[in-house]
Amino acid sequence: MRSWLRAVIEIAFIIFLFYSNLLMGEFVRSRGAAKSLGDAVADIFTGANFAIALVSACIGYVGFEFLRRRL
């Protein structure tokens, strides 16, 4: 149970980092145009982005667990 909880927390944190990076990119890309936070959030929360974030987070978790046990 404890290892599953740790996995969920680590995967959720990686997804958080993914979305925060996307959000920063939306504001950099708009270059000061009148884009609100709501517009940027609507642009980044899509099904495709969530699938990419979930797959990347799982791969990242497996990679870090491998390194954790190896070192």
N, CA, C and O atoms as CSV, one atom per row, in Angstrom:
chain,resi,resn,atom,element,x,y,z
A,1,MET,N,N,0.825,-1.201,0.000
A,1,MET,CA,C,0.000,0.000,0.000
A,1,MET,C,C,0.863,1.256,0.000
A,1,MET,O,O,0.600,2.204,-0.740
A,2,ARG,N,N,1.886,1.251,0.830
A,2,ARG,CA,C,2.729,2.430,0.937
A,2,ARG,C,C,3.480,2.719,-0.371
A,2,ARG,O,O,3.639,3.879,-0.752
A,3,SER,N,N,3.939,1.663,-1.057
A,3,SER,CA,C,4.658,1.872,-2.313
A,3,SER,C,C,3.727,2.398,-3.404
A,3,SER,O,O,4.148,3.184,-4.253
A,4,TRP,N,N,2.459,1.966,-3.386
A,4,TRP,CA,C,1.506,2.481,-4.355
A,4,TRP,C,C,1.215,3.962,-4.115
A,4,TRP,O,O,1.112,4.746,-5.059
A,5,LEU,N,N,1.087,4.327,-2.861
A,5,LEU,CA,C,0.843,5.728,-2.527
A,5,LEU,C,C,2.024,6.597,-2.958
A,5,LEU,O,O,1.839,7.686,-3.502
A,6,ARG,N,N,3.215,6.112,-2.714
A,6,ARG,CA,C,4.413,6.847,-3.132
A,6,ARG,C,C,4.462,6.993,-4.654
A,6,ARG,O,O,4.801,8.058,-5.169
A,7,ALA,N,N,4.123,5.926,-5.364
A,7,ALA,CA,C,4.107,5.975,-6.827
A,7,ALA,C,C,3.096,6.999,-7.330
A,7,ALA,O,O,3.396,7.774,-8.238
A,8,VAL,N,N,1.913,7.006,-6.749
A,8,VAL,CA,C,0.871,7.951,-7.168
A,8,VAL,C,C,1.319,9.385,-6.908
A,8,VAL,O,O,1.117,10.260,-7.750
A,9,ILE,N,N,1.917,9.626,-5.763
A,9,ILE,CA,C,2.376,10.984,-5.428
A,9,ILE,C,C,3.478,11.428,-6.381
A,9,ILE,O,O,3.462,12.563,-6.857
A,10,GLU,N,N,4.425,10.556,-6.663
A,10,GLU,CA,C,5.519,10.929,-7.565
A,10,GLU,C,C,5.028,11.147,-8.988
A,10,GLU,O,O,5.477,12.075,-9.661
A,11,ILE,N,N,4.119,10.308,-9.452
A,11,ILE,CA,C,3.565,10.484,-10.799
A,11,ILE,C,C,2.759,11.778,-10.875
A,11,ILE,O,O,2.846,12.507,-11.864
A,12,ALA,N,N,1.977,12.066,-9.839
A,12,ALA,CA,C,1.207,13.314,-9.816
A,12,ALA,C,C,2.129,14.530,-9.815
A,12,ALA,O,O,1.812,15.543,-10.439
A,13,PHE,N,N,3.249,14.443,-9.133
A,13,PHE,CA,C,4.185,15.570,-9.109
A,13,PHE,C,C,4.813,15.777,-10.483
A,13,PHE,O,O,4.993,16.917,-10.912
A,14,ILE,N,N,5.144,14.700,-11.171
A,14,ILE,CA,C,5.701,14.825,-12.516
A,14,ILE,C,C,4.669,15.440,-13.460
A,14,ILE,O,O,5.015,16.267,-14.304
A,15,ILE,N,N,3.400,15.037,-13.322
A,15,ILE,CA,C,2.337,15.627,-14.146
A,15,ILE,C,C,2.182,17.110,-13.832
A,15,ILE,O,O,1.989,17.919,-14.740
A,16,PHE,N,N,2.265,17.470,-12.556
A,16,PHE,CA,C,2.214,18.884,-12.169
A,16,PHE,C,C,3.341,19.678,-12.835
A,16,PHE,O,O,3.110,20.770,-13.354
A,17,LEU,N,N,4.542,19.135,-12.819
A,17,LEU,CA,C,5.663,19.821,-13.460
A,17,LEU,C,C,5.450,19.964,-14.966
A,17,LEU,O,O,5.786,20.995,-15.548
A,18,PHE,N,N,4.893,18.932,-15.591
A,18,PHE,CA,C,4.601,18.976,-17.021
A,18,PHE,C,C,3.631,20.114,-17.336
A,18,PHE,O,O,3.874,20.914,-18.240
A,19,TYR,N,N,2.529,20.180,-16.582
A,19,TYR,CA,C,1.531,21.209,-16.848
A,19,TYR,C,C,2.029,22.613,-16.500
A,19,TYR,O,O,1.677,23.576,-17.181
A,20,SER,N,N,2.832,22.737,-15.462
A,20,SER,CA,C,3.366,24.069,-15.149
A,20,SER,C,C,4.313,24.534,-16.251
A,20,SER,O,O,4.361,25.722,-16.568
A,21,ASN,N,N,5.063,23.608,-16.831
A,21,ASN,CA,C,5.942,23.950,-17.949
A,21,ASN,C,C,5.112,24.371,-19.166
A,21,ASN,O,O,5.451,25.342,-19.842
A,22,LEU,N,N,4.036,23.648,-19.444
A,22,LEU,CA,C,3.161,24.035,-20.553
A,22,LEU,C,C,2.549,25.411,-20.324
A,22,LEU,O,O,2.457,26.213,-21.254
A,23,LEU,N,N,2.133,25.685,-19.102
A,23,LEU,CA,C,1.517,26.975,-18.797
A,23,LEU,C,C,2.519,28.116,-18.979
A,23,LEU,O,O,2.172,29.163,-19.526
A,24,MET,N,N,3.736,27.923,-18.533
A,24,MET,CA,C,4.759,28.960,-18.743
A,24,MET,C,C,5.019,29.154,-20.233
A,24,MET,O,O,5.197,30.281,-20.695
A,25,GLY,N,N,5.039,28.061,-20.978
A,25,GLY,CA,C,5.254,28.149,-22.420
A,25,GLY,C,C,4.142,28.899,-23.124
A,25,GLY,O,O,4.402,29.623,-24.085
A,26,GLU,N,N,2.914,28.743,-22.668
A,26,GLU,CA,C,1.784,29.464,-23.268
A,26,GLU,C,C,1.957,30.969,-23.116
A,26,GLU,O,O,1.667,31.723,-24.045
A,27,PHE,N,N,2.424,31.409,-21.961
A,27,PHE,CA,C,2.597,32.846,-21.757
A,27,PHE,C,C,3.819,33.379,-22.485
A,27,PHE,O,O,3.819,34.529,-22.924
A,28,VAL,N,N,4.845,32.578,-22.620
A,28,VAL,CA,C,6.026,33.020,-23.371
A,28,VAL,C,C,5.677,33.115,-24.849
A,28,VAL,O,O,6.085,34.050,-25.536
A,29,ARG,N,N,4.921,32.141,-25.326
A,29,ARG,CA,C,4.542,32.118,-26.737
A,29,ARG,C,C,3.623,33.269,-27.096
A,29,ARG,O,O,3.680,33.775,-28.217
A,30,SER,N,N,2.776,33.695,-26.169
A,30,SER,CA,C,1.844,34.780,-26.465
A,30,SER,C,C,2.546,36.138,-26.486
A,30,SER,O,O,2.001,37.107,-27.015
A,31,ARG,N,N,3.746,36.214,-25.916
A,31,ARG,CA,C,4.579,37.430,-25.927
A,31,ARG,C,C,3.829,38.682,-25.473
A,31,ARG,O,O,3.891,39.732,-26.112
A,32,GLY,N,N,3.126,38.542,-24.365
A,32,GLY,CA,C,2.471,39.706,-23.778
A,32,GLY,C,C,1.141,40.063,-24.413
A,32,GLY,O,O,0.540,41.076,-24.055
A,33,ALA,N,N,0.668,39.248,-25.351
A,33,ALA,CA,C,-0.646,39.538,-25.937
A,33,ALA,C,C,-1.696,39.397,-24.832
A,33,ALA,O,O,-1.426,38.810,-23.784
A,34,ALA,N,N,-2.846,39.916,-25.063
A,34,ALA,CA,C,-3.893,39.924,-24.041
A,34,ALA,C,C,-4.468,38.522,-23.859
A,34,ALA,O,O,-5.614,38.265,-24.227
A,35,LYS,N,N,-3.684,37.630,-23.300
A,35,LYS,CA,C,-4.134,36.264,-23.047
A,35,LYS,C,C,-4.304,36.116,-21.541
A,35,LYS,O,O,-3.376,36.360,-20.770
A,36,SER,N,N,-5.489,35.717,-21.143
A,36,SER,CA,C,-5.745,35.579,-19.714
A,36,SER,C,C,-5.296,34.202,-19.234
A,36,SER,O,O,-4.995,33.314,-20.032
A,37,LEU,N,N,-5.258,34.050,-17.929
A,37,LEU,CA,C,-4.896,32.761,-17.341
A,37,LEU,C,C,-5.913,31.697,-17.751
A,37,LEU,O,O,-5.542,30.553,-18.016
A,38,GLY,N,N,-7.159,32.059,-17.801
A,38,GLY,CA,C,-8.205,31.117,-18.214
A,38,GLY,C,C,-8.010,30.623,-19.641
A,38,GLY,O,O,-8.199,29.441,-19.928
A,39,ASP,N,N,-7.629,31.538,-20.535
A,39,ASP,CA,C,-7.365,31.144,-21.923
A,39,ASP,C,C,-6.196,30.176,-22.006
A,39,ASP,O,O,-6.250,29.186,-22.736
A,40,ALA,N,N,-5.146,30.464,-21.259
A,40,ALA,CA,C,-3.964,29.603,-21.277
A,40,ALA,C,C,-4.278,28.226,-20.705
A,40,ALA,O,O,-3.834,27.210,-21.239
A,41,VAL,N,N,-5.039,28.195,-19.625
A,41,VAL,CA,C,-5.410,26.909,-19.018
A,41,VAL,C,C,-6.289,26.110,-19.974
A,41,VAL,O,O,-6.125,24.896,-20.097
A,42,ALA,N,N,-7.211,26.775,-20.645
A,42,ALA,CA,C,-8.065,26.082,-21.613
A,42,ALA,C,C,-7.244,25.510,-22.764
A,42,ALA,O,O,-7.587,24.456,-23.299
A,43,ASP,N,N,-6.173,26.182,-23.150
A,43,ASP,CA,C,-5.329,25.698,-24.237
A,43,ASP,C,C,-4.498,24.480,-23.849
A,43,ASP,O,O,-4.227,23.629,-24.697
A,44,ILE,N,N,-4.084,24.379,-22.576
A,44,ILE,CA,C,-3.170,23.297,-22.208
A,44,ILE,C,C,-3.860,22.061,-21.658
A,44,ILE,O,O,-3.292,20.971,-21.733
A,45,PHE,N,N,-5.074,22.186,-21.103
A,45,PHE,CA,C,-5.753,21.013,-20.548
A,45,PHE,C,C,-6.585,20.332,-21.632
A,45,PHE,O,O,-7.787,20.564,-21.765
A,46,THR,N,N,-5.905,19.488,-22.398
A,46,THR,CA,C,-6.563,18.717,-23.445
A,46,THR,C,C,-6.316,17.234,-23.185
A,46,THR,O,O,-5.452,16.865,-22.390
A,47,GLY,N,N,-7.075,16.408,-23.855
A,47,GLY,CA,C,-6.907,14.966,-23.703
A,47,GLY,C,C,-5.539,14.501,-24.168
A,47,GLY,O,O,-4.920,13.644,-23.536
A,48,ALA,N,N,-5.067,15.064,-25.270
A,48,ALA,CA,C,-3.756,14.672,-25.793
A,48,ALA,C,C,-2.643,15.059,-24.821
A,48,ALA,O,O,-1.728,14.270,-24.581
A,49,ASN,N,N,-2.713,16.257,-24.264
A,49,ASN,CA,C,-1.695,16.679,-23.304
A,49,ASN,C,C,-1.716,15.806,-22.051
A,49,ASN,O,O,-0.667,15.481,-21.496
A,50,PHE,N,N,-2.916,15.429,-21.609
A,50,PHE,CA,C,-3.000,14.576,-20.420
A,50,PHE,C,C,-2.412,13.198,-20.702
A,50,PHE,O,O,-1.721,12.632,-19.855
A,51,ALA,N,N,-2.681,12.657,-21.884
A,51,ALA,CA,C,-2.108,11.350,-22.241
A,51,ALA,C,C,-0.591,11.414,-22.285
A,51,ALA,O,O,0.088,10.513,-21.794
A,52,ILE,N,N,-0.063,12.470,-22.869
A,52,ILE,CA,C,1.391,12.647,-22.932
A,52,ILE,C,C,1.958,12.781,-21.524
A,52,ILE,O,O,2.984,12.180,-21.206
A,53,ALA,N,N,1.296,13.563,-20.686
A,53,ALA,CA,C,1.774,13.763,-19.315
A,53,ALA,C,C,1.752,12.460,-18.536
A,53,ALA,O,O,2.696,12.167,-17.802
A,54,LEU,N,N,0.705,11.680,-18.679
A,54,LEU,CA,C,0.587,10.423,-17.937
A,54,LEU,C,C,1.631,9.400,-18.378
A,54,LEU,O,O,2.258,8.749,-17.543
A,55,VAL,N,N,1.816,9.260,-19.681
A,55,VAL,CA,C,2.827,8.316,-20.183
A,55,VAL,C,C,4.221,8.770,-19.769
A,55,VAL,O,O,5.030,7.956,-19.323
A,56,SER,N,N,4.507,10.049,-19.909
A,56,SER,CA,C,5.819,10.569,-19.528
A,56,SER,C,C,6.068,10.411,-18.030
A,56,SER,O,O,7.178,10.078,-17.614
A,57,ALA,N,N,5.046,10.647,-17.229
A,57,ALA,CA,C,5.190,10.515,-15.775
A,57,ALA,C,C,5.459,9.066,-15.382
A,57,ALA,O,O,6.278,8.805,-14.502
A,58,CYS,N,N,4.784,8.133,-16.018
A,58,CYS,CA,C,5.022,6.716,-15.708
A,58,CYS,C,C,6.417,6.286,-16.118
A,58,CYS,O,O,7.086,5.559,-15.383
A,59,ILE,N,N,6.860,6.730,-17.284
A,59,ILE,CA,C,8.225,6.422,-17.724
A,59,ILE,C,C,9.236,7.050,-16.772
A,59,ILE,O,O,10.221,6.413,-16.398
A,60,GLY,N,N,8.994,8.298,-16.381
A,60,GLY,CA,C,9.894,8.967,-15.441
A,60,GLY,C,C,9.934,8.277,-14.093
A,60,GLY,O,O,11.000,8.154,-13.490
A,61,TYR,N,N,8.788,7.825,-13.613
A,61,TYR,CA,C,8.744,7.128,-12.333
A,61,TYR,C,C,9.535,5.821,-12.396
A,61,TYR,O,O,10.319,5.522,-11.496
A,62,VAL,N,N,9.328,5.052,-13.449
A,62,VAL,CA,C,10.057,3.788,-13.603
A,62,VAL,C,C,11.555,4.051,-13.696
A,62,VAL,O,O,12.352,3.321,-13.106
A,63,GLY,N,N,11.940,5.084,-14.430
A,63,GLY,CA,C,13.356,5.425,-14.551
A,63,GLY,C,C,13.979,5.811,-13.223
A,63,GLY,O,O,15.076,5.363,-12.889
A,64,PHE,N,N,13.277,6.646,-12.465
A,64,PHE,CA,C,13.812,7.061,-11.172
A,64,PHE,C,C,13.844,5.910,-10.172
A,64,PHE,O,O,14.764,5.823,-9.359
A,65,GLU,N,N,12.861,5.039,-10.227
A,65,GLU,CA,C,12.880,3.863,-9.328
A,65,GLU,C,C,14.058,2.949,-9.671
A,65,GLU,O,O,14.709,2.396,-8.785
A,66,PHE,N,N,14.314,2.804,-10.953
A,66,PHE,CA,C,15.462,1.999,-11.377
A,66,PHE,C,C,16.754,2.590,-10.833
A,66,PHE,O,O,17.594,1.873,-10.288
A,67,LEU,N,N,16.907,3.896,-10.983
A,67,LEU,CA,C,18.130,4.548,-10.474
A,67,LEU,C,C,18.214,4.504,-8.957
A,67,LEU,O,O,19.297,4.334,-8.397
A,68,ARG,N,N,17.082,4.655,-8.292
A,68,ARG,CA,C,17.050,4.607,-6.834
A,68,ARG,C,C,17.525,3.261,-6.318
A,68,ARG,O,O,18.291,3.197,-5.356
A,69,ARG,N,N,17.082,2.199,-6.944
A,69,ARG,CA,C,17.458,0.860,-6.503
A,69,ARG,C,C,18.849,0.479,-6.954
A,69,ARG,O,O,19.499,-0.357,-6.327
A,70,ARG,N,N,19.309,1.074,-8.022
A,70,ARG,CA,C,20.624,0.756,-8.582
A,70,ARG,C,C,21.741,1.443,-7.796
A,70,ARG,O,O,22.822,0.874,-7.638
A,71,LEU,N,N,21.497,2.648,-7.307
A,71,LEU,CA,C,22.539,3.430,-6.623
A,71,LEU,C,C,22.603,3.122,-5.174
A,71,LEU,O,O,23.424,3.693,-4.458
